[in-house]
Amino acid sequence: MRAAMLLAVVLGGVVSAPGQSGEAGSNAPVRWLTLQQCIEMALNHNLDLQIQHVSTDIAQYDLSGAYGAYDPVLSFQGGSGFVSQPGDFSPHKFNLNEPYELQTEKGGASLGGQLPFGLSYDVGARAGYKEARTDFRLDPAHASDFPGGIRDTNNYFADTRIALRQHLLKDFWIDSDRATLLIRGKDLQIAHQALRLGVMKTVLAVETGYYDLIAGRGRIAVQRKALELRRQFLEETRRRVAVGDLPPLDLDQAQTQLQNTLTALAAAKERYAAQENAFKAMLTDNFMAWVDTELAPADTLLPIPPSIDRSESFDSAMKNRPDLAEARLAVEKRAVAVRFGFNQLFPALDLVGRYGSLADEPDFSSTVNNALNFRDPEYYYGVVMSFPLSNLKARSSYHASLADRRIAELQLRKARQAVLVQVADWVNRVHSRFTQVDSTRKASGYAEAALAAEEKKLANGLSTSFVVLQLQQTLIEARTAQIQALADYYKALAQLAFADGSILKKRHLIVR
């Protein structure tokens, strides 16, 4: 009968249900949680995921910043200048260059930038005012033409321009800015895959931690019931020793087993407390709010046979593993560098051109109007070609980028192989651990039957307390192994779902 009681307590530890008291033995309030609730809490509050989210935001900012290369640059300029030029001789003229004072006021604006296909542009306009005082008093022949020998002159000036430069070979289909933009895009995709991998790792950690909690509470329940049986057996042995049915040595043996069970119970509680604290840290970013709450798993673990197709798991892993997606993106990043390096092997061949207008009038409005209407246009166009004679730097960089891409391709192949090995291992472990679930269940049944039979023999004087104590310990170990085997089986299923990339799909989770 005592063996049957032990069986009931063990099953109660494995198949947990809300409404039971805390199995860990504390007086703290118990909070019953399903696995899905724990996963949702972890996805909302896990600190590692919060860090990964911020890293993804940084990658997004870096990509946005890369587009800044194509931002038009609008600039304004204005200023005032003054020159006092003393008289000086000219080797080309008989007379001296007269001294003068020149006051200049000018201002303008320009808009410049580049486009993604290698065209750079600069559009601008400028206007200003000049006022000069020229002293002709050193030249009497001309000084008489101006009052006091000083000529006062002033006028307005303006010019407009449109300048273009188009790359035709080097920096045409790709340049450093476009390469940076493409690489930042790949980095953002890699960050999203890293976030997805982080979510998968978090879900896996919550699942395995949850199953460990179930097993831990089961172990505590087994040890508690074992302690109760040890005490009952000790009292029975003490009574029979007192009446002379058993030797005093049996009493010492019973007391020894009782103390051993107390030690095992304390160790089980200590191990559970550590598991519970680690589990809480996965669920919350405020551990202090949970420190006095006991977590209790509300889900049921049943020995359901696995339904696994290794080929399907292989295909799923190749399609859904984020780390493989990251490795593929790394190859694509290296391909961008190869493409840029190949472009830099070509000579620089640029088509250049400028069209503008100059205006110089005594009236400001006429000056501006003439400049904007291109009354006096000026323009040029042409081709500029340049290239290094050996082009050693570009050729070396190109070949280095080819080698770098080859390394990324080999790393991708290595990652694929590692994933396939991982999937194959976990498929085997799932089947093996389900076999252990069945064998430990049968072992528990045999141990229970053996203990019940030996207890009857002891009651009839045909056995000894030592044998009964040994069989009790065997049953305790068998029930503990049964609990752990079931938890390990579910942990293996979770590990396989992670290995083949289906863990999020099975939990109906989508990472955007």
C-alpha positions as CSV (number, residue, x, y, z in Angstrom):
1,M,0.0,0.0,0.0
2,R,2.8,2.4,0.8
3,A,4.3,1.7,-2.6
4,A,1.0,2.6,-4.2
5,M,1.0,5.9,-2.3
6,L,4.5,6.7,-3.5
7,L,3.3,6.0,-7.1
8,A,0.4,8.5,-6.8
9,V,2.7,11.2,-5.4
10,V,5.2,10.7,-8.2
11,L,2.6,11.0,-10.9
12,G,1.2,14.1,-9.2
13,G,4.7,15.6,-9.5
14,V,4.9,15.0,-13.2
15,V,1.3,15.8,-14.2
16,S,0.9,19.1,-12.4
17,A,-2.4,20.8,-12.1
18,P,-3.5,24.2,-10.7
19,G,-4.9,24.1,-7.2
20,Q,-2.1,22.0,-5.7
21,S,0.0,23.6,-3.0
22,G,3.6,24.5,-3.8
23,E,5.8,21.4,-4.2
24,A,9.0,23.2,-3.3
25,G,8.0,23.4,0.3
26,S,8.1,27.2,0.8
27,N,5.4,29.4,2.3
28,A,5.7,31.8,-0.6
29,P,2.6,32.5,-2.7
30,V,2.4,30.1,-5.7
31,R,1.8,31.4,-9.2
32,W,0.7,28.7,-11.7
33,L,1.8,29.4,-15.2
34,T,1.4,27.5,-18.5
35,L,4.4,27.2,-20.8
36,Q,2.7,29.5,-23.3
37,Q,2.3,32.2,-20.6
38,C,5.9,31.8,-19.7
39,I,7.0,32.2,-23.3
40,E,4.9,35.3,-23.8
41,M,6.3,36.9,-20.6
42,A,9.9,36.1,-21.7
43,L,9.4,37.6,-25.2
44,N,8.0,40.8,-23.6
45,H,10.5,41.2,-20.7
46,N,13.6,39.1,-21.4
47,L,16.6,41.5,-21.1
48,D,18.7,39.6,-23.8
49,L,15.9,40.2,-26.3
50,Q,15.6,43.8,-25.4
51,I,19.3,44.2,-26.1
52,Q,18.9,42.4,-29.4
53,H,16.0,44.7,-30.3
54,V,18.2,47.8,-29.7
55,S,20.9,46.2,-31.9
56,T,18.4,45.8,-34.7
57,D,17.4,49.5,-34.3
58,I,21.0,50.5,-34.6
59,A,21.3,48.5,-37.9
60,Q,18.2,50.4,-39.1
61,Y,19.7,53.7,-38.3
62,D,22.9,52.8,-40.0
63,L,21.0,51.9,-43.2
64,S,19.1,55.2,-43.0
65,G,22.3,57.1,-42.5
66,A,23.8,55.4,-45.6
67,Y,21.1,57.1,-47.7
68,G,22.5,60.4,-46.5
69,A,25.1,60.2,-49.3
70,Y,22.4,61.3,-51.7
71,D,21.1,64.1,-49.6
72,P,21.3,67.4,-51.6
73,V,23.5,70.0,-49.9
74,L,22.0,73.4,-49.8
75,S,24.5,76.2,-48.9
76,F,24.4,79.9,-48.6
77,Q,27.3,82.3,-48.7
78,G,27.6,86.0,-48.2
79,G,30.3,88.5,-47.3
80,S,31.9,91.8,-47.6
81,G,35.4,92.7,-48.8
82,F,37.6,95.7,-48.9
83,V,40.9,96.2,-50.8
84,S,43.1,99.3,-50.6
85,Q,45.6,98.9,-53.4
86,P,48.5,101.3,-53.5
87,G,49.9,102.6,-56.8
88,D,52.5,100.4,-58.5
89,F,54.4,100.3,-61.8
90,S,53.5,98.0,-64.6
91,P,56.2,96.5,-66.8
92,H,53.8,96.6,-69.8
93,K,52.8,100.3,-69.5
94,F,54.5,103.6,-69.5
95,N,52.5,105.0,-66.6
96,L,51.8,103.7,-63.1
97,N,48.8,101.6,-62.1
98,E,46.7,104.1,-60.1
99,P,45.9,103.3,-56.5
100,Y,42.3,102.4,-55.6
101,E,39.9,101.3,-52.9
102,L,37.4,98.5,-53.7
103,Q,34.4,97.6,-51.6
104,T,32.6,94.4,-52.5
105,E,29.3,93.0,-51.2
106,K,28.2,89.6,-52.5
107,G,26.0,86.6,-51.6
108,G,24.7,83.5,-53.2
109,A,23.3,80.0,-52.8
110,S,24.0,76.6,-54.3
111,L,22.5,73.1,-54.3
112,G,24.8,70.2,-54.9
113,G,24.9,66.4,-54.5
114,Q,25.0,63.1,-56.3
115,L,22.6,60.5,-57.7
116,P,22.8,56.7,-57.3
117,F,23.9,56.2,-60.9
118,G,27.1,58.2,-60.6
119,L,25.9,61.7,-61.6
120,S,27.1,64.6,-59.5
121,Y,25.5,68.1,-59.8
122,D,26.0,71.6,-58.6
123,V,23.4,74.4,-59.3
124,G,24.1,77.8,-58.0
125,A,23.7,81.5,-58.3
126,R,25.6,84.5,-57.0
127,A,25.0,88.3,-57.0
128,G,26.9,91.2,-55.6
129,Y,27.8,94.9,-55.6
130,K,31.1,96.6,-56.3
131,E,32.1,100.2,-55.4
132,A,35.5,101.5,-56.3
133,R,37.4,104.8,-55.7
134,T,40.4,105.2,-58.1
135,D,42.9,107.9,-57.4
136,F,44.2,109.5,-60.7
137,R,46.0,112.4,-59.0
138,L,49.4,110.8,-59.8
139,D,48.4,111.1,-63.5
140,P,47.6,114.8,-64.2
141,A,46.5,114.0,-67.8
142,H,43.6,111.9,-66.5
143,A,43.0,113.5,-63.1
144,S,41.4,116.5,-64.7
145,D,38.6,114.2,-66.0
146,F,37.3,113.6,-62.5
147,P,36.4,115.9,-59.7
148,G,39.4,116.1,-57.3
149,G,41.2,113.5,-59.4
150,I,39.0,110.7,-57.8
151,R,36.8,108.4,-59.9
152,D,33.9,106.8,-58.1
153,T,32.4,103.8,-59.9
154,N,30.0,101.1,-58.9
155,N,27.9,98.3,-60.5
156,Y,26.1,95.1,-59.8
157,F,27.2,91.6,-60.9
158,A,25.5,88.2,-61.0
159,D,26.2,84.7,-62.3
160,T,24.3,81.4,-62.5
161,R,25.7,77.9,-63.2
162,I,24.7,74.3,-63.6
163,A,27.6,71.9,-63.5
164,L,27.3,68.1,-64.0
165,R,29.7,65.2,-63.9
166,Q,28.7,61.7,-64.9
167,H,30.9,58.6,-64.3
168,L,30.9,56.3,-67.3
169,L,33.2,53.4,-66.2
170,K,34.7,53.6,-62.7
171,D,32.0,54.4,-60.1
172,F,29.3,54.1,-62.7
173,W,27.3,50.9,-61.8
174,I,28.6,50.9,-58.2
175,D,30.7,53.2,-56.1
176,S,31.7,53.4,-52.4
177,D,28.5,55.0,-51.3
178,R,26.3,52.5,-53.2
179,A,28.4,49.6,-51.8
180,T,28.0,51.0,-48.3
181,L,24.2,51.2,-48.8
182,L,24.0,47.6,-50.0
183,I,26.2,46.4,-47.2
184,R,24.1,48.3,-44.6
185,G,21.0,46.7,-46.1
186,K,22.5,43.2,-45.6
187,D,23.6,44.2,-42.1
188,L,20.0,45.1,-41.3
189,Q,18.8,41.7,-42.6
190,I,21.5,40.0,-40.5
191,A,20.3,41.9,-37.5
192,H,16.7,40.7,-38.1
193,Q,17.9,37.1,-38.4
194,A,20.0,37.6,-35.2
195,L,16.8,38.8,-33.5
196,R,14.9,35.8,-34.8
197,L,17.6,33.5,-33.5
198,G,17.5,35.3,-30.2
199,V,13.8,34.7,-29.9
200,M,14.3,31.1,-30.8
201,K,17.0,30.7,-28.1
202,T,14.7,32.4,-25.6
203,V,11.8,30.1,-26.4
204,L,14.1,27.1,-26.2
205,A,15.5,28.2,-22.8
206,V,12.0,28.8,-21.4
207,E,10.8,25.4,-22.6
208,T,13.8,23.5,-21.2
209,G,13.6,25.5,-18.0
210,Y,9.9,24.8,-17.7
211,Y,10.4,21.1,-18.1
212,D,13.3,21.3,-15.5
213,L,10.9,22.9,-13.1
214,I,8.4,20.1,-13.6
215,A,11.1,17.5,-13.0
216,G,12.4,19.5,-10.0
217,R,9.0,19.6,-8.3
218,G,8.6,15.9,-9.0
219,R,11.9,15.1,-7.4
220,I,10.9,17.1,-4.3
221,A,7.5,15.3,-4.2
222,V,9.3,11.9,-4.4
223,Q,11.7,12.7,-1.6
224,R,8.9,14.0,0.6
225,K,6.9,10.9,0.2
226,A,10.0,8.9,0.7
227,L,10.6,10.8,3.9
228,E,7.1,9.9,5.0
229,L,7.7,6.2,4.2
230,R,11.0,6.3,6.0
231,R,9.4,7.7,9.2
232,Q,6.6,5.2,9.1
233,F,9.1,2.4,8.6
234,L,11.3,3.7,11.4
235,E,8.3,3.7,13.8
236,E,7.3,0.2,12.7
237,T,10.9,-1.0,13.2
238,R,11.2,0.7,16.6
239,R,8.0,-1.1,17.7
240,R,9.1,-4.5,16.5
241,V,12.6,-4.1,18.0
242,A,10.9,-3.2,21.3
243,V,8.9,-6.5,21.3
244,G,11.9,-8.5,20.1
245,D,10.8,-9.3,16.5
246,L,13.7,-7.5,15.0
247,P,17.3,-6.9,16.1
248,P,18.5,-3.4,17.3
249,L,20.7,-3.2,14.2
250,D,17.5,-2.8,12.0
251,L,16.6,0.3,14.0
252,D,20.0,1.9,13.2
253,Q,19.6,1.0,9.5
254,A,16.1,2.7,9.4
255,Q,17.4,5.8,11.1
256,T,20.3,6.0,8.7
257,Q,18.0,5.8,5.7
258,L,15.8,8.5,7.2
259,Q,18.7,10.9,7.6
260,N,19.8,10.1,4.0
261,T,16.3,11.0,2.8
262,L,16.4,14.3,4.7
263,T,19.7,15.1,3.0
264,A,18.3,14.2,-0.5
265,L,15.2,16.3,0.1
266,A,17.3,19.3,1.1
267,A,19.5,18.8,-2.0
268,A,16.4,18.6,-4.2
269,K,15.0,21.8,-2.7
270,E,18.3,23.6,-3.2
271,R,18.5,22.5,-6.8
272,Y,14.9,23.5,-7.5
273,A,15.5,27.0,-5.9
274,A,18.4,27.6,-8.3
275,Q,16.4,26.4,-11.3
276,E,13.5,28.6,-10.3
277,N,15.6,31.7,-9.9
278,A,17.2,31.2,-13.3
279,F,13.8,30.7,-14.8
280,K,12.5,33.9,-13.2
281,A,15.4,35.8,-14.7
282,M,14.3,34.7,-18.2
283,L,10.7,35.8,-17.7
284,T,11.2,39.3,-16.2
285,D,13.4,42.4,-16.2
286,N,12.5,43.0,-12.6
287,F,13.6,40.1,-10.5
288,M,12.8,41.7,-7.2
289,A,9.1,41.7,-8.1
290,W,9.2,37.9,-8.3
291,V,11.7,37.0,-5.6
292,D,9.0,36.1,-3.0
293,T,6.7,34.3,-5.5
294,E,7.0,30.6,-6.2
295,L,6.5,29.6,-9.8
296,A,4.6,26.4,-10.5
297,P,4.2,24.8,-13.9
298,A,0.5,24.2,-14.8
299,D,1.0,22.1,-17.9
300,T,0.9,18.4,-18.2
301,L,3.6,16.2,-19.6
302,L,2.3,13.0,-21.3
303,P,4.4,10.3,-22.9
304,I,3.2,10.9,-26.4
305,P,5.2,8.9,-29.1
306,P,7.3,11.2,-31.4
307,S,6.2,11.8,-35.0
308,I,9.4,12.8,-36.7
309,D,10.7,12.6,-40.3
310,R,14.4,13.2,-40.4
311,S,14.3,14.3,-44.1
312,E,11.6,16.9,-43.3
313,S,13.6,18.1,-40.4
314,F,16.7,18.5,-42.7
315,D,14.6,20.5,-45.2
316,S,13.1,22.7,-42.5
317,A,16.5,23.5,-41.0
318,M,17.9,24.6,-44.4
319,K,14.9,26.9,-44.9
320,N,14.3,28.2,-41.4
321,R,17.5,28.4,-39.4
322,P,18.4,32.1,-38.8
323,D,22.1,31.3,-38.4
324,L,22.1,29.8,-41.9
325,A,20.3,32.8,-43.2
326,E,23.0,35.0,-41.6
327,A,25.7,32.9,-43.3
328,R,24.0,33.3,-46.6
329,L,23.7,37.1,-46.1
330,A,27.4,37.2,-45.2
331,V,28.2,35.7,-48.6
332,E,26.0,38.3,-50.3
333,K,27.9,41.0,-48.4
334,R,31.2,39.7,-49.7
335,A,29.7,39.7,-53.2
336,V,29.0,43.4,-52.9
337,A,32.7,43.9,-52.1
338,V,33.7,41.8,-55.1
339,R,31.4,43.8,-57.4
340,F,32.8,47.1,-56.1
341,G,36.4,45.8,-56.4
342,F,35.8,44.7,-60.0
343,N,34.4,48.2,-60.8
344,Q,37.5,49.9,-59.4
345,L,39.7,48.0,-62.0
346,F,38.3,50.3,-64.8
347,P,39.8,53.7,-65.6
348,A,37.9,56.8,-64.6
349,L,36.1,58.1,-67.6
350,D,33.8,61.0,-66.8
351,L,31.6,63.2,-68.9
352,V,31.7,66.8,-67.6
353,G,29.7,69.9,-68.5
354,R,28.8,73.4,-67.3
355,Y,26.3,75.9,-68.4
356,G,25.9,79.3,-66.9
357,S,25.5,83.0,-67.4
358,L,27.3,86.2,-66.4
359,A,25.7,89.6,-65.9
360,D,27.3,93.0,-65.0
361,E,25.0,96.1,-64.9
362,P,24.7,99.3,-63.0
363,D,21.1,98.3,-62.0
364,F,20.5,95.4,-59.6
365,S,17.2,94.2,-61.1
366,S,18.7,94.3,-64.7
367,T,21.7,92.4,-63.5
368,V,19.7,89.6,-61.9
369,N,17.2,89.4,-64.8
370,N,20.0,89.1,-67.3
371,A,21.7,86.3,-65.3
372,L,18.6,84.3,-64.8
373,N,17.6,84.6,-68.5
374,F,21.1,83.6,-69.6
375,R,21.5,86.7,-71.8
376,D,25.2,86.3,-71.9
377,P,25.7,82.5,-71.6
378,E,28.9,80.6,-70.9
379,Y,29.3,76.8,-71.2
380,Y,31.7,74.0,-71.7
381,Y,31.6,70.2,-72.0
382,G,34.1,67.4,-72.3
383,V,35.5,64.1,-71.2
384,V,38.1,63.4,-68.5
385,M,39.9,60.1,-68.3
386,S,42.5,59.0,-65.7
387,F,43.9,55.7,-64.5
388,P,46.9,54.5,-62.4
389,L,49.6,53.0,-64.6
390,S,49.8,49.7,-62.7
391,N,46.5,49.9,-60.8
392,L,48.1,47.7,-58.2
393,K,46.0,48.8,-55.3
394,A,42.7,48.1,-57.1
395,R,43.8,44.7,-58.4
396,S,45.0,43.6,-55.0
397,S,41.8,44.7,-53.3
398,Y,39.7,42.9,-55.9
399,H,41.6,39.6,-55.4
400,A,41.4,40.0,-51.6
401,S,37.6,40.5,-51.9
402,L,37.4,37.3,-54.0
403,A,39.2,35.4,-51.3
404,D,37.0,36.9,-48.6
405,R,33.9,35.8,-50.5
406,R,35.4,32.3,-50.8
407,I,35.9,32.1,-47.0
408,A,32.2,33.2,-46.5
409,E,31.1,30.5,-48.9
410,L,33.1,27.8,-47.0
411,Q,31.7,29.1,-43.7
412,L,28.2,28.7,-45.1
413,R,28.9,25.1,-46.1
414,K,30.4,24.4,-42.7
415,A,27.4,25.9,-41.0
416,R,25.0,23.8,-43.1
417,Q,26.9,20.6,-42.3
418,A,26.9,21.5,-38.6
419,V,23.1,22.1,-38.6
420,L,22.5,18.8,-40.4
421,V,24.6,16.9,-37.8
422,Q,22.7,18.7,-35.0
423,V,19.4,17.7,-36.5
424,A,20.4,14.1,-37.0
425,D,21.7,14.0,-33.4
426,W,18.5,15.3,-31.9
427,V,16.3,13.0,-34.0
428,N,18.2,10.1,-32.5
429,R,18.0,11.5,-29.0
430,V,14.3,12.0,-29.2
431,H,13.7,8.4,-30.1
432,S,16.3,7.3,-27.5
433,R,14.7,9.4,-24.7
434,F,11.2,8.2,-25.6
435,T,12.5,4.7,-25.2
436,Q,13.9,5.7,-21.8
437,V,10.5,7.1,-20.8
438,D,9.0,3.6,-21.5
439,S,11.8,1.7,-19.8
440,T,11.8,3.9,-16.7
441,R,8.0,3.5,-16.4
442,K,8.3,-0.2,-16.5
443,A,11.2,-0.2,-14.1
444,S,9.0,1.8,-11.6
445,G,6.3,-0.7,-11.9
446,Y,8.6,-3.6,-11.3
447,A,10.2,-1.8,-8.3
448,E,6.8,-1.1,-6.9
449,A,5.7,-4.7,-7.2
450,A,9.0,-5.9,-5.7
451,L,8.7,-3.6,-2.7
452,A,5.1,-4.6,-2.0
453,A,6.1,-8.3,-2.1
454,E,9.0,-7.8,0.2
455,E,6.9,-5.8,2.7
456,K,4.6,-8.8,2.9
457,K,7.5,-11.1,3.5
458,L,8.9,-8.9,6.2
459,A,5.5,-8.9,7.9
460,N,5.6,-12.7,7.9
461,G,9.1,-12.8,9.2
462,L,10.6,-14.0,5.9
463,S,12.7,-10.9,5.1
464,T,14.8,-8.3,6.7
465,S,14.5,-4.6,7.2
466,F,17.7,-4.1,5.2
467,V,16.2,-5.6,2.1
468,V,13.0,-3.6,2.4
469,L,15.0,-0.4,2.8
470,Q,17.0,-1.3,-0.3
471,L,13.9,-1.9,-2.3
472,Q,12.4,1.4,-1.1
473,Q,15.5,3.2,-2.3
474,T,15.3,1.4,-5.6
475,L,11.7,2.5,-6.0
476,I,12.6,6.1,-5.2
477,E,15.4,6.1,-7.7
478,A,13.1,4.5,-10.3
479,R,10.4,7.1,-9.8
480,T,13.0,9.9,-10.0
481,A,14.4,8.4,-13.2
482,Q,10.9,8.2,-14.6
483,I,10.2,11.9,-13.9
484,Q,13.6,12.9,-15.3
485,A,13.2,10.7,-18.4
486,L,9.9,12.4,-19.3
487,A,11.3,15.9,-18.8
488,D,14.4,15.0,-20.9
489,Y,12.1,13.6,-23.6
490,Y,10.2,16.9,-23.9
491,K,13.5,18.9,-23.7
492,A,14.8,16.8,-26.6
493,L,11.7,17.6,-28.6
494,A,12.3,21.3,-27.9
495,Q,15.9,21.0,-28.9
496,L,15.0,19.3,-32.2
497,A,12.4,22.0,-33.0
498,F,15.2,24.5,-32.4
499,A,17.6,22.6,-34.6
500,D,15.3,22.3,-37.5
501,G,14.1,25.9,-37.2
502,S,10.4,25.0,-36.5
503,I,10.3,26.1,-32.8
504,L,8.6,29.4,-33.5
505,K,6.1,27.9,-35.9
506,K,5.1,25.3,-33.3
507,R,4.5,28.0,-30.8
508,H,2.6,30.2,-33.4
509,L,5.2,33.0,-33.1
510,I,6.1,35.4,-35.9
511,V,9.2,37.7,-35.7
512,R,8.6,40.8,-37.8
